Amino acid sequence: MKKSISYSTVIIVLLGVAIVAMSIGFAAFASNLTIEGSASVESSNWNIGFQEDSYQETSGSVTVTPENRTIESTSMTYDVTLSEPGDFYEFTINVENKGTFDAQLSGITMSSLTTEQAKYLTYTVSYNGTSYTTTQSNLNIDLLSSATAPVKVRVEYIQPDNPADLPSSVQEISLNATLNFVQKP
């Protein structure tokens, strides 16, 4: 007995052959692309500090002996005695960016004098020519890599308007300023 091949069977077989042929054809036109490479990363560092050999007292200033001042990479301390109104201690020292990328002075945090102390004492910190007497934030002052900027500190015993406001005994006053540096965005 002879079987007849139906029209639908022929179509299914032809579709199967077409699918196989298209798969082979698609595979013949496919390719993969590869990218290869390497990268060298150089060393970098953050190095903001005082330039120790740049310390200089202002002419006319009360002097501070080396035993009464310490200058290290990121800190400086001093101990000074102001004996009478008109005496002042003022020095300049450079801040240096020895790092490999740029920095910004984002703010200065300063100790505040009490109302009584402010009658006979002034305290200022200048950074790159601009004076500050109180805490300042959001400064965003650039200090580029390999650059320096001068910092001037001045504390002065002043004559108050009312002589009764002069201190009647020795006053030990702590003064501090912190220069806050961040990486330049």
Phi, psi and omega in degrees: 000139185259131180264143178262141178271128183276158180301318181294327179293318180297318181295319180296317180295316180296320177296319178298316179296320180296319180295316179297317181296320179293322179296317179294318179296318179295318180296326180292334181257009179266145175208157178252137176251137183235135175244127178232149179192180176217161179222140173252132179249118179285157177288151175217161182206159176256119183211084176253129180195179178279141175272096191305322183280002180265357180302129179211126175280146179284143177302133181093349180286151167298137181268153178239126180291155179305332178291337183258016174214145178228128177240120176236179185308310185241012179211154175218136176232152177212156176225114185231150175245124175254114190275327185209160178306138184103336176291141175212156172238123181219134178217161175235140175215143181273142167265135184235137174259096177270002182285177183263359176221162187288152180233168174224139170280111184270339180182166175232127178253122183236148173289149180257141174281146174289168179301319180293314180298322182294346178285334183232005183217139171240151182217119179227149173233126178250134175242119177053039176094353179254127183271144177229139177239350178221170179300133179232136176236169180058046180280315179053054178258121185291142168227096186291160178304136180071012180258163175231159176215137181280141173242127179243131178243135179221129172234129186225135174275114184251157176280117179289160178301321181250117180304337178293345180275356175294145180294138182270352176213172180298131178248122175264112185242125177271127179239135176212155176215136177239124176265117185264111178255141176228165175293135179292128181290000000 
